[in-house]
Amino acid sequence: MDKHTIKHSQNNHINREEIPAEWFQPLDQTQLNQEEVVRPSLSYWQDAWLRLKKNKMAMGGLVFLILLGFMAIFGPYMTPYTVSEQNLAMQNQAPSLTHWFGTDDLGRDMFTRTWYGARISLFVGLVAALIDFFIGVIYGGVSGYKGGRTDNIMMRIVEILYGLPYLLVVILLLVVLGPSLFTIILALSITGWVGMARIVRGQVLQIKTFEFVHASKSFGAKTSRIIRKNLLPNTMGPIIVQMTLTVPTAIFAEAFLSFLGLGVSSPYASWGVMADDALTTILSGHWWRLFFPAFFISATMFAFNVLGDGLQDALDPKLRR
């Protein structure tokens, strides 16, 4: 006999003995509380951080980048040598307790030069990412929000810039301005922001149809305020991911240009310059001269990429609990 049978029984007088005894047992308070358990409310960023911490590869990349930044700041001061100090009596010395990363063909300390090169690489990468952020976000936000003819014109300009050969732009700037770190950053900035602009535009085209944006318009909010207060905060996830992927691209570009002799000039060091100098002696068995700059270029790019992949998963609202 079940509840349904009892409820719909033609006999209005139900025999208590026919009802199972467990129906009359009081419910355990724990069972009642289980239905009322409410998880603490988490914000979008708190939930993203919790999911990011579960990604071991992304957290490993983040820890490596923090240590790299620390060594870039304090590493050159951990030895008594300067970045340009020469000692021909100690040239091409293997790693030892005196020179932890060895020396180059001019007797300069590779440990000091490696961390000085980290300063330049990280500086170029972060500055390029910030420039892409400001130009790309503003340009893509305005293009996506305005739409219509304005969007068509602005996107045609983006397509023209996207089609410019990056190396040709660098060479032209080098002819006009001369080889320098500023020239590399300028060359990266001329065309580097178009990817950010496309991403922001796509996000804004989708978000501007939401109700809260229409509500702001109905209250007479200006375009700049709507973009700043309503649209951009809701596109920060893809923007942050794009920035983490822009940094390694800029670092590799700087190393590549310095390797070709179009970057930082001696006696200053960058990982690309150090790798270029090491090629002439690699066959002589001086492996450490190429190993350390090549290792840190590869490890830094890998760390930024796994961190970017982890952030992409953590900031995806579809995966939010």
Buried (B, 14 or more C-beta within 10 A) or exposed (E): EEEEEBEEEEEEEEEEEEEEEEEEEEEEEEEEEEEEEEEEEEEBEEBBEEBBEEBEBBBBBBEBBEEBBEBBEEBBEEBEBBBBBBBEEBBBBEBEEEBBBBBBBBBBBBBBBBBBBBBBBBBBBBBBBBBBBEBBBBBBBBBBBBEEEEBEEBBEEBEEBEEEEEBEBBBEBBEEEEBBBEBBBBBBBBBBBBBBBBBBBBBBBEBBEEEEBEEBBEEEBEEEEBBBEBBBEBBBBBBBBBBBBBBBBBBBBBBBBBBBEBBBBEBBBBBBBBBBBBEEBEEEEBBBBBBBBBEBBEBBBBBBBBBBBBBBBBBBEEEEE
